[in-house]
Each structure stands twice: as structure tokens, then as C-alpha cells.
């Protein structure tokens, strides 16, 4: 047990059990933490990242370093078939609940507006998005969606909406209780307006594990179960009218567990709310941690075998798994000839003293290429072949 730096974001309790310590090697100038403890609240059982980084730091990160800005490499725009399918399914759920295409809808954390475009295709026209990234807002506007720079803490103060959307947003928020209070004033009518919430389902992380500790990253700092999500929303006076579990595609043929719900304002006061304790989540998270460690050990064995005798390597990918591998495996000791990343938001940054390059900039470097993503490794391997690069290629899985 420890005294939590952050305090439980659900019940404010200060004592927590340490489940795992996660470390990262971050690019220079990165505003977030290079590590934290994953802890379980001793009172309510919520699992979260115990980081000293503030909400202001997270706001700055999403305003200046949003990976979603590049529509070709990231989700959020619905331009890839699997991403479009995900948005279409969610849009149909929202349309089925609202039953009125005249309803006004605000998507808080809209990225490039993919979900709003899917709603537009269903006949909704009173649509608006808010995102902290200027580039994402411009991308959404260019696709015909009204969008504004802002955040969950700074929604459109002069507007009121029948439906608010928070799709894969709350897992990123440091001050959860403040966030839920912040969006309440933009609801058009407390009796009839709803809030659609979708978050990763931490109770099923272990059932859909493809990369070690994939959900313990710099951005996901809250790990929800049904009970945890209900505790948060009920503490702000909301009750769920419809909800459940779902599986979304986080990448082609890559299932990912999520929870969703349509929440409406309760007529009862939330002042006397007492959170329900969740005893099952910590057990499920411990299974996830054990399974992740086994995968990480397998990756380390492969790296030791393939990197022996290589004076330098090229590391392709600077995403969450790469940041972990650089801190916790043999990649921490090998000389890096170059980092490569297809997302322009990462290119030009400096990681471990080495610049991050675009793929076309490594044509004359003869070192083996270590592909530090499992999710996109086949896609990158095909790109390397199309480029005609003669380098040896090391895949992690």
C-alpha cells in the first residue's frame, strides 16, 4: 500500500495498492511523465495511473502533440474501412437511442470528426465537435463538420445540446470528477438530454491482449469497469438508461473491449452518493499484468538473440510499445542508428538523443530494422518491401 500522489479520481481516497510500475523513455520536450505506478484504490477498487502530472500538462499534450492529427496513420477520421465501420456502428447506436435527427449533438474530443461524419450520413445535421488540437479541428472543418478548439473543461459555454458524446475520452482525463461537472452546463435540458460515454473495458483487457501492457501507456490513466464508470457518473447525479459491453476494431482484425452507456440526469441528489466497491477489477488487472509480463519476456528473448553482434539498429515506430521497450529491454543498451515513424507529428522530435526520421530518410542506412509495434508490424514490413530496402527486419511477434 502507498499514499497515492494523485488520490483516487473516483472517491478521493488517498490509499492505494501498487499493482505495477510502468516506465517509458520519452522524446525530448514531452510534457507527460516517464513512468508511474498503476494502483488500485483501497476504498472503491478503481484502478488508475498514480502520476503527479497535472491536468494542465495533459491539456498541453493533447493541444500540441495529438497523434490523431495525421489522418493516414491514426484513427479518428473514419477514412479507413475498419475505422469507418467502428464509427458507423456507434452512430447507429446513438441514432437508435435519440430517435430524432433534429437533436443537437456535441462530440467532446472529436479528433478529426469521424463519428460526427457517420452521424451526418444518418441524417443528423445539428452537429458540433470540440477538440484541443488545432490540426484536428481544421481536419474536421475541411470534411464539412462544425468544430471548435476546446476541451472537456472548456465546452461551448453559449450553446446547449441534446446529446453529448465522450467516446474514448475519460480514460485520458486526470481530473475526472471536475470533468464530469464541467460538461453539465451545456446540456439543453437536464430531464431529457443525454450523455453518451464509451471507454475501454479494463475488466476484459486480458481477453484482448496483443501487446504487453498496451493499456498502461502515457495517455490512458484511468481503467474503468462497469462499476467504476457507474460510480463516476452517479457521483455527478447521472443514471444509465441503456448500456453494456461492446467490441470495437482498434485496427484491422484487432478486437478491443469497451463499455458504453447513455446517461441522463437523475432526479435524486448526488450529495449522499457512496461508491460501490469493485473487488473483481483488481483480480482481472493482475491477470492482465501477468500475461503482459510473459509477452514482454518473450520479446526480450527475441531481441537478445537478434541484436547480438549488431553494432547499431534502426527502430521503426516510436509509439507506446517502443517507449516501453527502450526503458525495459535490450533496446536500452543497443546503439540506435535512427528512429523511424510514419506519423508526421513524431518526425523531427529527438528520442534518446537521436532524431525521429520519416521512412524515406533511412534508405542509405544498412542496419537491421526492429519494428517496435505488434499492431502494425505486417503493414510496416510490407512498406519496407515496397521501398526496396535490403535491411534485415526484426518483427516482435
C-alpha positions in Angstrom: 0.0 0.0 0.0 1.1 3.6 -0.5 -0.2 7.1 -0.1 -1.4 8.0 -3.6 0.2 11.0 -5.3 -3.0 11.6 -7.3 -5.7 10.3 -5.0 -8.5 8.2 -6.4 -10.1 10.1 -9.2 -13.5 8.5 -8.3 -13.7 8.6 -4.5 -10.7 10.9 -3.5 -9.3 8.2 -1.2 -5.6 8.6 -0.6 -4.5 4.9 0.0 -3.8 2.5 -2.9 -2.3 -0.8 -3.6 0.6 -0.8 -6.2 -0.1 -3.3 -8.9 2.6 -2.5 -11.4 5.3 0.1 -12.2 5.4 1.3 -15.8 8.4 3.1 -17.2 8.9 4.9 -20.6 11.7 6.7 -22.5 10.1 9.8 -23.9 11.0 12.2 -26.6 12.7 15.5 -25.6 10.2 18.1 -24.5 7.4 15.6 -23.9 5.1 17.1 -21.2 4.0 13.8 -19.6 5.6 11.5 -17.0 8.3 8.9 -17.9 6.7 6.4 -15.5 4.1 5.8 -12.8 2.6 3.2 -10.6 -0.6 1.5 -11.6 -2.6 1.3 -8.4 -5.9 0.1 -7.1 -7.9 2.3 -4.7 -8.1 0.8 -1.3 -11.7 2.1 -0.8 -13.6 1.7 -4.1 -11.3 -0.6 -6.1 -10.8 1.7 -9.1 -7.5 1.2 -11.0 -5.6 4.2 -12.2 -2.2 5.6 -13.0 -0.7 7.3 -10.0 1.0 10.2 -11.7 2.0 13.6 -10.4 1.4 15.1 -13.9 -1.3 17.7 -13.8 -4.4 18.2 -15.9 -2.7 21.3 -17.4 0.1 19.1 -18.7 -2.4 16.7 -20.3 -4.2 19.6 -21.8 -1.0 20.9 -23.3 -0.1 17.4 -24.6 -3.4 17.0 -26.5 -3.2 20.5 -27.8 0.3 20.2 -29.2 1.2 16.5 -29.6 -2.1 14.8 -30.6 -1.2 11.7 -32.6 -4.7 11.8 -34.2 -3.7 14.8 -36.4 -2.4 12.6 -39.2 -5.5 11.0 -40.7 -3.4 8.5 -42.7 -1.8 6.8 -39.7 -4.2 7.2 -36.9 -7.9 6.6 -36.0 -10.4 9.4 -35.5 -11.3 10.3 -39.1 -13.1 7.2 -40.3 -11.2 7.2 -43.6 -10.0 3.6 -43.2 -12.6 0.9 -43.7 -12.3 -0.6 -40.3 -12.3 2.8 -38.6 -15.4 3.8 -40.6 -17.1 0.5 -39.5 -16.5 1.4 -35.9 -17.9 4.9 -36.3 -20.9 3.6 -38.2 -21.8 1.1 -35.5 -21.5 3.8 -32.8 -23.5 6.3 -34.8 -26.3 3.7 -35.3 -26.4 3.1 -31.5 -26.7 6.9 -30.8 -29.3 7.3 -33.6 -31.3 4.4 -32.2 -31.4 6.0 -28.7 -32.1 9.5 -29.8 -34.8 8.7 -32.4 -34.7 12.3 -33.7 -32.4 13.6 -36.4 -33.2 17.1 -35.3 -31.3 16.5 -32.0 -28.3 18.7 -31.4 -25.1 16.8 -30.7 -21.7 17.9 -29.3 -18.8 15.5 -29.6 -16.2 16.4 -26.9 -12.8 15.2 -28.0 -14.0 14.7 -31.6 -10.4 14.2 -33.1 -10.9 14.5 -36.9 -14.7 14.3 -36.7 -15.1 10.7 -37.9 -18.1 9.9 -35.6 -19.8 13.2 -36.4 -19.5 12.4 -40.1 -21.1 9.0 -39.5 -24.0 10.7 -37.7 -24.3 13.2 -40.6 -24.7 10.2 -43.0 -27.6 9.1 -40.9 -29.4 12.4 -41.4 -28.3 14.3 -38.3 -27.3 17.9 -39.2 -27.2 19.8 -35.9 -23.7 18.6 -35.1 -20.6 20.1 -33.5 -17.2 18.9 -32.3 -14.7 20.2 -29.8 -11.0 19.1 -29.7 -7.9 20.6 -28.1 -5.8 20.1 -31.3 -5.9 22.9 -33.9 -5.0 20.5 -36.7 -7.8 18.0 -35.7 -10.3 20.9 -35.7 -9.2 22.0 -39.1 -9.4 18.4 -40.5 -12.9 18.1 -39.2 -13.9 21.5 -40.7 -12.4 20.5 -44.1 -14.7 17.5 -44.1 -17.8 19.7 -43.5 -18.1 19.3 -39.8 -18.5 22.3 -37.5 -15.7 22.1 -35.0 -14.0 24.4 -32.4 -10.8 24.3 -30.3 -11.6 23.5 -26.7 -11.7 20.7 -24.2 -13.9 18.8 -21.8 -13.2 21.5 -19.3 -14.0 24.3 -21.8 -17.0 23.2 -23.8 -19.0 25.8 -25.7 -20.4 28.0 -23.0 -23.0 29.8 -25.1 -24.5 26.6 -26.6 -26.8 23.9 -25.3 -27.1 20.3 -26.7 -29.5 17.4 -26.5 -26.7 14.8 -26.6 -23.1 15.0 -25.5 -20.6 12.4 -26.7 -17.5 11.3 -24.8 -16.1 8.5 -26.8 -12.7 7.2 -25.5 -12.1 10.4 -23.7 -12.5 9.8 -19.9 -9.6 7.3 -19.8 -7.3 10.2 -20.7 -8.5 12.7 -18.1 -6.6 13.5 -14.8 -9.4 15.3 -13.0 -12.3 13.1 -13.7 -14.9 14.5 -11.2 -14.2 18.0 -12.3 -14.5 16.9 -15.9 -18.0 15.4 -15.4 -19.1 18.6 -13.6 -17.7 20.8 -16.5 -20.0 19.5 -19.2 -23.2 19.6 -17.3 -24.0 23.3 -18.1 -24.1 22.6 -21.9 -26.9 20.1 -21.6 -30.1 21.6 -23.1 -32.5 20.0 -20.7 -31.5 18.1 -17.6 -34.6 16.0 -17.8 -34.3 14.9 -21.5 -30.7 15.5 -22.6 -28.3 12.5 -22.5 -24.5 11.9 -22.4 -23.1 9.0 -24.4 -20.0 7.6 -22.8 -17.7 5.0 -24.2 -14.4 3.8 -22.5 -12.1 0.8 -22.7 -13.3 -2.0 -20.5 -10.4 -2.8 -18.2 -12.1 -5.9 -16.8 -11.5 -7.5 -20.2 -8.0 -6.3 -21.0 -6.6 -9.7 -20.5 -9.1 -11.3 -23.0 -7.9 -9.0 -25.8 -4.2 -8.7 -25.2 -1.9 -8.3 -28.2 1.0 -6.1 -26.9 2.5 -6.2 -23.4 1.0 -3.6 -21.1 -0.7 -1.9 -24.1 -3.2 -0.2 -21.9 -0.6 1.1 -19.4 0.6 4.0 -21.6 1.3 7.7 -21.3 -2.3 8.6 -22.2 -4.6 6.0 -20.7 -4.5 6.8 -17.0 -8.0 5.6 -15.8 -9.1 2.0 -16.1 -12.8 1.5 -16.0 -15.1 -1.4 -15.2 -18.9 -1.2 -15.2 -18.8 -0.4 -11.5 -16.1 2.3 -11.8 -17.9 4.1 -14.7 -21.2 3.9 -12.8 -19.5 5.3 -9.6 -18.1 8.3 -11.6 -21.3 9.2 -13.4 -23.6 8.6 -10.4 -21.4 10.8 -8.2 -22.3 13.7 -10.6 -26.0 12.8 -10.5 -26.4 10.7 -13.7 -28.1 7.4 -14.1 -27.7 5.0 -17.0 -30.8 4.3 -19.2 -29.1 2.0 -21.7 -25.6 0.5 -21.8 -23.4 -2.6 -21.9 -20.3 -4.1 -23.3 -19.1 -4.0 -26.9 -16.1 -4.9 -29.1 -14.6 -2.3 -31.4 -11.9 -2.6 -34.0 -8.8 -0.7 -32.9 -7.0 -1.8 -36.1 -7.8 -4.3 -38.9 -8.9 -7.6 -37.3 -7.9 -6.3 -33.9 -10.8 -6.5 -31.4 -10.7 -4.3 -28.4 -13.1 -4.3 -25.4 -15.2 -1.3 -24.5 -18.1 -0.2 -22.3 -20.8 2.2 -23.3 -23.8 3.9 -21.8 -26.4 6.6 -22.3 -26.6 8.6 -19.1 -29.3 11.1 -18.1 -29.7 13.4 -15.1 -31.2 11.8 -12.1 -33.9 13.5 -10.1 -32.2 12.4 -6.9 -29.5 14.4 -5.3 -25.9 13.0 -5.6 -24.7 14.7 -2.4 -25.1 11.5 -0.4 -23.7 9.2 -3.0 -21.5 6.3 -1.7 -19.4 4.5 -4.3 -19.8 0.7 -4.8 -16.7 -1.2 -4.2 -15.3 -3.2 -7.2 -13.4 -6.3 -6.0 -13.3 -8.1 -9.4 -11.4 -5.4 -11.4 -8.1 -5.8 -9.5 -8.2 -9.5 -9.9 -8.7 -9.1 -13.7 -5.9 -6.5 -13.9 -3.5 -8.8 -12.1 -4.1 -11.5 -14.7 -3.5 -8.9 -17.4 -0.2 -7.8 -15.8 1.0 -11.4 -15.5 0.1 -12.1 -19.2 1.8 -8.9 -20.3 5.0 -9.8 -18.5 5.1 -13.2 -20.2 4.8 -11.5 -23.6 7.4 -8.9 -22.7 9.8 -11.7 -21.6 9.3 -13.4 -25.0 10.1 -10.1 -26.8 13.2 -9.7 -24.7 14.4 -13.2 -25.6 14.0 -12.5 -29.3 15.7 -9.1 -29.0 18.7 -10.6 -27.3 19.0 -13.3 -30.0 18.6 -11.0 -33.0 20.6 -8.0 -31.7 23.7 -9.9 -30.8 26.5 -8.7 -33.0 24.6 -5.7 -34.4 26.6 -2.6 -33.7 23.6 -0.4 -34.5 19.9 -0.8 -35.3 17.1 1.2 -36.8 14.0 1.3 -34.6 10.8 1.7 -36.7 8.0 3.0 -34.6 8.0 5.4 -31.7 4.6 4.5 -30.2 3.7 3.3 -26.8 5.4 -0.1 -27.1 8.6 1.4 -28.3 8.7 3.8 -25.4 8.4 0.8 -23.0 11.0 -1.4 -24.8 13.5 1.4 -24.7 13.2 1.5 -21.0 12.9 -2.2 -20.1 14.6 -4.4 -22.7 17.8 -4.9 -24.6 16.9 -1.9 -26.7 18.0 0.2 -23.8 21.6 -0.9 -24.3 22.0 -1.1 -28.1 23.1 1.9 -30.2 20.3 3.4 -32.2 21.3 4.4 -35.7 17.9 6.1 -36.4 14.3 6.1 -35.3 11.6 6.0 -37.9 7.9 6.9 -37.7 5.3 7.3 -40.4 3.3 9.8 -38.4 4.4 13.4 -39.1 3.6 14.5 -35.6 6.6 12.4 -34.4 9.0 13.2 -37.1 11.7 15.8 -36.2 11.5 15.0 -32.5 14.5 13.7 -30.6 14.4 10.4 -28.7 17.3 9.2 -26.6 19.4 11.8 -28.4 18.5 10.5 -31.9 16.2 12.3 -34.3 13.0 10.6 -35.5 13.0 10.4 -39.3 10.4 9.8 -42.0 10.7 6.4 -43.7 12.2 7.7 -46.9 15.1 9.2 -44.9 16.7 5.8 -44.0 17.4 4.5 -47.5 21.2 4.6 -47.1 21.4 3.1 -43.5 22.4 -0.6 -43.6 21.4 -1.5 -40.0 18.8 -4.1 -39.1 15.3 -2.7 -38.7 13.5 -3.5 -35.4 9.7 -3.0 -35.9 8.5 -1.9 -32.4 4.8 -2.3 -33.0 2.8 -5.5 -32.9 -0.4 -3.9 -34.0 1.0 -2.6 -37.3 4.0 -4.8 -37.9 2.8 -6.6 -41.0 1.8 -3.3 -42.6 5.2 -1.9 -41.9 7.0 -5.0 -43.1 5.1 -4.7 -46.4 6.0 -1.0 -46.6 9.7 -1.9 -46.2 9.5 -4.4 -49.0 7.7 -1.9 -51.3 10.5 0.6 -50.6 13.1 -2.0 -51.7 15.1 -1.7 -48.6 17.7 -4.5 -48.2 17.9 -4.3 -44.4 17.2 -7.3 -42.2 13.8 -6.9 -40.5 13.0 -8.0 -36.9 9.4 -8.4 -36.0 8.4 -8.8 -32.4 5.5 -11.3 -32.9 
